[in-house]
Amino acid sequence: MLTSKDISDAKKRLNKPEGHHEHDDCIRIAYEWLDAQTITKSIGSRQYALKHMIERWAGRYVSQSDVEVAAELHPCIRGKYPFFNISSRLTEPSTTRLEAIGQAMTHHNRESHQTKDYSRHEDTAR
């Protein structure tokens, strides 16, 4: 689990004063979603509404800045929002990734989650 210090340090590295962050758990949520994706060698050129996909998966509002910080923290993710080195065949992360994140599933976004938006589906066992 990402610590508050890890997250604070990453926010400072990005140095985006206009960034909006409601809660560190939103960054943890985005990190878990990114972590489930297949990493590619090159940065993709296909644009996805990643923030919205993450919100619907986790049932919690997540800002674009939260996704950017999560990408900064991830050791394998490169690129700038929304163009990261992840496969265009997106993986639906297992909701078990959210079990230790208190802010997950606290909003109604989950109601609009679409499994069909994903080409792959992560096993529940991690």
Helices and strands as residue ranges (DSSP letters): H 4-14, H 24-36, H 50-58, H 64-73, E 79-80, E 83-84, E 91-92, G 95-98, G 108-112, G 115-117, E 120-121
